[in-house]
Amino acid sequence: MSEATLITLAQSALTITVLLGAPVLVVTLVIGSLVSLVQAATQVNEVTLTFVPKIIAVVAILFFLGGWMSQQILAYTANLYNNLPNLIH
């Protein structure tokens, strides 16, 4: 396996990781910021208040985007397995 092939595989793996992780991370960042803003405005400093909206948002995102995420990872894995004989020299 050449270095260029290895770099391409690593780049593809990182790209699919960012692509699949970004929706969940962005939603939790937005929800966390909104909850922090509400907590600062109302001066309610309950630690557990931040977790419930984030958990609900993550479950909702995984419910709505779970099919797309699984299609992406399955397509990546199938492509990797199909190209495996070409990668080994």
QUICORHU-V904106 format. One record per backbone hydrogen bond with DSSP energy under -0.5 kcal/mol. CO is the residue of the C=O (numbers start at 1). NH is the residue of the N-H. E is the energy in kcal/mol with one decimal. If there is no record, write none. Layout:
co:CO nh:NH e:E
co:CO nh:NH e:E
This chain:
co:2 nh:6 e:-2.0
co:3 nh:7 e:-2.5
co:4 nh:8 e:-2.2
co:5 nh:9 e:-2.4
co:6 nh:10 e:-2.3
co:7 nh:11 e:-2.5
co:8 nh:12 e:-2.5
co:9 nh:13 e:-2.3
co:10 nh:14 e:-2.4
co:11 nh:15 e:-2.4
co:12 nh:16 e:-2.4
co:13 nh:17 e:-1.8
co:14 nh:18 e:-2.4
co:15 nh:19 e:-2.6
co:16 nh:20 e:-2.1
co:17 nh:21 e:-2.1
co:18 nh:22 e:-2.3
co:19 nh:23 e:-0.5
co:21 nh:25 e:-2.2
co:22 nh:26 e:-2.9
co:23 nh:27 e:-2.1
co:24 nh:28 e:-2.3
co:25 nh:29 e:-2.0
co:26 nh:30 e:-2.5
co:27 nh:31 e:-2.8
co:28 nh:32 e:-2.4
co:29 nh:33 e:-2.2
co:30 nh:34 e:-2.5
co:31 nh:35 e:-2.6
co:32 nh:36 e:-2.2
co:33 nh:37 e:-2.2
co:34 nh:38 e:-2.3
co:35 nh:39 e:-2.6
co:36 nh:40 e:-2.4
co:37 nh:41 e:-2.2
co:38 nh:42 e:-2.4
co:39 nh:43 e:-1.3
co:39 nh:44 e:-0.9
co:43 nh:45 e:-0.7
co:44 nh:46 e:-0.6
co:45 nh:47 e:-0.6
co:46 nh:49 e:-0.6
co:47 nh:50 e:-1.0
co:48 nh:51 e:-0.5
co:48 nh:52 e:-1.2
co:49 nh:53 e:-0.8
co:50 nh:54 e:-1.1
co:51 nh:55 e:-2.7
co:52 nh:56 e:-2.4
co:53 nh:57 e:-2.4
co:54 nh:58 e:-2.6
co:55 nh:59 e:-2.4
co:56 nh:60 e:-2.2
co:57 nh:61 e:-2.6
co:58 nh:62 e:-2.7
co:59 nh:63 e:-2.0
co:60 nh:64 e:-2.5
co:61 nh:65 e:-3.2
co:62 nh:66 e:-1.1
co:65 nh:69 e:-2.8
co:66 nh:70 e:-2.6
co:67 nh:71 e:-2.1
co:68 nh:72 e:-2.3
co:69 nh:73 e:-2.3
co:70 nh:74 e:-2.3
co:71 nh:75 e:-2.4
co:72 nh:76 e:-2.2
co:73 nh:77 e:-2.4
co:74 nh:78 e:-2.7
co:75 nh:79 e:-2.3
co:76 nh:80 e:-2.2
co:77 nh:81 e:-2.6
co:78 nh:82 e:-2.5
co:79 nh:83 e:-1.8
co:81 nh:84 e:-0.7
co:83 nh:87 e:-1.3
co:84 nh:87 e:-0.5
co:84 nh:88 e:-1.3
co:87 nh:89 e:-0.6
